[in-house]
Amino acid sequence: MHSITILAISAAVALAAPAKLDNNANAITSRDLISQPQAVELEMGRKYTYNEIAAIWAKKPVQTWLQKPAPAKELPTGDTITNVAVTGEFNCIAGGFIVGSMAAEMKLYPSATNTGDAKVIWQNIDNVDGFAAGNTTVIGHQASGQQSTTNVAHHDFCRPFRHRICTYHLESTFVVDVDGGHQKISGSSATEPVVTENCVNLKPGDVAECPKPGTAKCMVQDWE
């Protein structure tokens, strides 16, 4: 199951093999979208003083990795609707261990004549700021055999670390598999997520805002 456990910190654990979502089982549930004790998020575009960042960091909540979420109702899946999620733990140079996650819903719109192109509509469920290919992808008609369509989901977030402000850019390629007749979704999955980090250091008297995403890559410790 692609479970979402949002914003947590732990020691490194072994790399998990990618899980694949079957439409008939292991669907994302809304309980997966309940945040764990959350890391402090900073507001993009807002200016913070050195003292503000120090105070926020001092009051940060206790965080743990992969706490069991409360039960909740399953999000819908079916022949023409599915969802996929990815969550990862990363070791970053400035921020240390962080967790980021995203989830999206995908709807299949089959060709009315069964001979034309089918469309997949991509929508945010949790933390997806946008999709590289836009909200619609097209699958060319094929009489038989499975086809796939992909879209890169991305999310930017900003956090304080002692006297630093760090921006993180999270990406993962989401995949939807469709049967040859384009009438049914046969599966969905996510690739290993990637996070990059960019930080600014504050000294007493400094004022700064969340920097633009950078290129310093964080190391993946665990993901699912």
C-alpha positions in Angstrom: 0.0 0.0 0.0 1.2 3.5 -0.8 0.6 4.9 2.7 0.9 8.6 3.5 2.4 9.5 6.8 3.1 13.2 6.6 6.2 15.1 7.9 8.1 12.9 10.3 11.7 12.3 11.4 13.6 9.1 12.4 16.8 7.3 12.0 17.6 5.8 8.6 16.0 2.5 7.7 16.5 0.1 4.9 15.3 1.1 1.4 11.9 -0.3 0.7 10.9 -1.9 -2.6 8.3 0.1 -4.6 4.8 -0.9 -3.9 2.2 -1.0 -6.7 -1.5 -0.1 -6.2 -4.0 -2.6 -7.4 -7.4 -1.1 -8.1 -9.3 -3.9 -6.3 -7.3 -3.7 -3.0 -4.9 -1.6 -1.0 -6.4 1.7 -2.0 -5.4 4.9 -0.3 -7.7 5.7 2.6 -8.4 9.2 3.9 -6.8 8.1 7.2 -3.5 8.1 5.3 -3.9 11.9 4.8 -4.1 12.6 8.5 -0.8 14.4 9.4 1.4 13.0 12.1 2.7 15.5 14.7 3.8 18.0 12.1 7.1 19.6 11.3 6.8 23.3 11.3 6.0 24.7 7.8 7.1 28.2 6.8 5.0 30.4 4.5 6.5 30.9 1.1 7.0 34.6 0.3 6.9 35.7 4.0 9.9 37.3 5.6 11.2 35.9 8.9 13.6 37.4 11.4 16.5 35.6 13.0 14.6 35.7 16.3 11.4 34.3 14.8 13.2 31.4 13.3 14.9 30.6 16.6 11.6 30.8 18.5 9.8 28.5 16.0 12.6 26.0 16.1 12.6 26.0 19.9 8.9 25.1 20.0 8.9 22.5 17.2 6.8 19.4 18.1 8.1 16.0 18.9 8.0 13.9 15.7 8.1 10.2 14.9 8.3 8.2 11.7 5.4 6.1 10.4 3.0 6.3 13.4 -0.1 4.2 12.9 -3.0 6.5 11.6 -6.5 6.3 12.8 -9.1 4.3 10.8 -11.0 6.2 8.2 -13.2 5.7 5.1 -11.5 4.5 1.9 -11.1 6.9 -1.0 -12.9 5.7 -4.1 -11.4 3.5 -6.7 -12.9 1.6 -9.7 -12.5 0.9 -13.4 -12.1 4.6 -14.2 -10.8 6.1 -11.0 -7.7 5.4 -8.9 -5.2 7.1 -6.7 -1.6 6.9 -5.9 0.6 8.2 -3.1 4.3 8.4 -2.3 6.1 9.2 0.9 9.8 9.3 1.5 12.3 9.8 4.2 15.4 11.8 3.2 18.8 12.7 4.6 19.6 16.3 3.6 22.8 18.1 4.1 21.4 21.1 6.0 18.1 19.9 7.3 19.0 16.4 8.4 16.2 13.8 8.2 13.0 15.0 6.7 9.8 13.3 5.3 7.8 14.5 2.3 4.7 13.1 0.7 2.2 13.6 -2.1 -1.0 11.9 -3.3 -3.1 12.3 -6.4 -6.3 11.0 -8.0 -6.5 9.9 -11.6 -9.7 9.6 -13.6 -9.9 7.7 -17.0 -12.2 9.1 -19.7 -12.5 6.3 -22.3 -13.1 7.0 -26.0 -16.8 7.0 -26.7 -16.2 4.9 -29.8 -13.6 2.6 -28.4 -11.4 3.5 -31.3 -10.1 7.0 -30.3 -7.8 8.4 -27.7 -8.6 8.1 -24.0 -7.8 10.8 -21.5 -6.6 10.7 -17.9 -7.3 13.6 -15.6 -4.9 14.2 -12.8 -6.0 15.9 -9.5 -4.3 16.8 -6.3 -5.4 14.9 -3.2 -2.6 16.0 -0.8 0.5 18.2 -1.3 0.7 18.1 -5.1 1.4 21.7 -6.3 1.2 20.7 -9.9 2.0 18.1 -12.7 4.7 18.5 -15.2 2.5 17.4 -18.1 -0.5 19.4 -16.9 -3.8 18.1 -15.6 -4.6 16.0 -18.7 -2.7 13.3 -20.5 -3.8 11.4 -23.6 -3.4 7.7 -24.4 -3.4 6.8 -28.1 -5.8 4.1 -29.1 -4.5 0.5 -29.0 -6.8 -2.5 -29.6 -5.1 -4.8 -27.2 -2.3 -4.9 -24.6 -1.7 -2.6 -21.7 -0.6 1.0 -22.1 0.6 3.5 -19.5 0.5 7.3 -19.1 2.8 9.1 -16.7 3.0 12.5 -15.0 5.6 14.1 -12.7 4.0 15.4 -9.5 5.9 18.1 -7.6 5.6 19.9 -4.3 7.7 22.7 -2.7 7.8 23.2 1.1 9.8 25.3 3.5 11.1 24.6 7.0 13.3 26.1 9.7 16.4 24.4 11.1 18.0 26.2 14.0 19.1 29.4 12.3 18.4 28.3 8.7 15.4 28.5 6.3 15.3 25.7 3.9 13.2 25.1 0.8 12.6 21.5 -0.5 11.4 20.4 -3.9 9.8 17.0 -4.0 9.2 15.1 -7.3 7.9 11.6 -8.2 6.6 10.2 -11.4 3.1 8.8 -11.1 2.0 6.0 -13.5 -1.4 4.9 -14.6 -1.8 1.6 -16.4 -4.8 1.2 -18.8 -6.0 -1.9 -20.6 -5.8 -2.1 -24.4 -9.4 -1.2 -25.0 -9.0 2.0 -22.9 -12.1 1.2 -20.9 -10.5 0.3 -17.6 -7.6 1.3 -15.3 -5.5 -1.8 -14.5 -3.1 -0.3 -12.0 -1.2 2.7 -10.7 2.2 3.3 -9.1 4.8 5.9 -8.1 8.5 6.0 -8.8 11.2 6.7 -6.1 10.8 10.3 -5.0 13.5 12.9 -5.4 14.1 15.8 -3.0 16.4 18.8 -3.5 17.4 21.3 -0.8 18.3 25.0 -0.7 18.9 26.9 2.5 19.8 30.4 3.7 21.6 31.0 7.0 20.5 33.8 9.3 22.6 35.8 11.7 21.2 38.0 14.6 19.4 41.0 13.0 18.9 39.2 9.6 15.6 39.0 7.8 15.0 36.4 5.1 12.3 34.4 3.3 12.2 30.9 1.9 14.7 30.6 -0.9 13.9 29.3 -4.4 14.3 25.5 -4.8 17.9 24.5 -5.3 19.8 21.5 -6.8 21.5 20.0 -3.7 20.0 16.5 -3.8 19.0 14.7 -0.5 19.7 11.0 0.0 16.6 8.7 0.0 16.6 6.6 3.2 13.2 5.0 2.8 10.1 5.4 0.6 6.8 3.7 -0.2 
